[in-house]
Structures are given as structure tokens and as C-alpha cells.
């Protein structure tokens, strides 16, 4: 396990985080030559940076709203915890959006990197490209109105606590459609399974308490 502090925010990186990133990147290793293994290492490093930026967005926005956050990077993502602080609806929306929002800002800033920097530096060019691609993909994925992703959290904040069943139904429909598209057009078994799991969890919540009140930042 890795522990450190960034901008006064404690960060805990679990071993499963590194393993899950490696598993996601293994599809590009191919025969296992030098470049393939190097590209895998760069993919893991880029994934670490962009997921950390995502969680920092939540934590810094929460701190601006008077809350103290702590970040945990775990399998296939991360969570930002806020202890002893209740956000209003506007603050809740802002703190939730700040994660994918900061990732998109990172991807946008990287477009201004002078292409001359890449001349004769294929490793650097690949790393920056991966950082951009992962940032955009992770932000877009998290903005889907699917619980427990950020988009689902924001949609639930918009409809309000009295209409949580609407958020659960939107999760089921959106996750199911995304799972089908991921499998049919992108051959992404991982994404399809993940979305199917989110849809199933939402269906379970509808059958028990009618909705979940648990709040966290992904």
C-alpha cells in the first residue's frame, strides 16, 4: 500500500488499483516485446495520474465548501471520502462535477503542448496521448447518469431525495443500453459487465428500500 499527501489531502493507493490498471492495459501488450511492456507501464502511470486528478477535483471542491476529504485509489477507480460534512444540493452537484471536470481540463491543457516536444520522443508522445485519452474516456464514463458514477450522483441531486426511484430507473436503462453498445460495437466485455452490474444493483435497490441514500465520490 502507498500513502502520501497532496495539497494537504491524504491519499491511499491500494495494491488492487495497480493490478486493475495493468489488467485493463494488458490487451495492448500483444506478443510481449519491449515496446509492448513499456507501453503497458506508461498506460498504468497515465491511469494513475488521471484518476488521481479526478479525485483531487472532488477533494479540492469539497474543501472549498468547508469539508476535509481523503482519497482512496482502489480497484478500477477511486473514492473521495468526506467526514462529518453535509453538502447542500448546489454544493453536492459542484463537488461531484469537479472530478470529471478537472479531468477534462487536464485533457484540454495537454492539447496546447507544442508538437515539437514530441519530435524524436515517441515514448513521451505515447504517454501524453494516453493521458489525454484516459482522461476524456474516464470523465465521459463518469458523467453517464448511472449510479454510483458521478453522473448518476448529479442526476439524483437534480431530481431530489423524494424522486430517487427515478434516478434508479434512469440508471437501469442507461447502464443496460451502455452495456449492449459496449459489447456490440466496442467488444468491451469489461465495460459491458460493469454496466450490467450497475443496472442489477439499481434493480436490487428498487426492490428493497426504493433507492440508496449512500453518498460517495468516484
Secondary structure, DSSP 8 states (H G I E B T S, - for coil): -EEEEETTEEEEE-HHHHHHHHHHHGGGTTT--HHHHHHHHHHHHHHHHHHHHHHHHHHHHHHHTT--EEEEEETTEEEEEE-S----HHHHHHHHHHHHHHHHHHHHHHTTS-GGGGTT-HHHHHHHHHHHHHHHHHHHHHTSS-TTSHHHHHHHHHH-GGGHHHHHHHHHHHHHHHHHHHHHHS--HHHHHHHHHHHHHHHHHHHHTSS-----B-
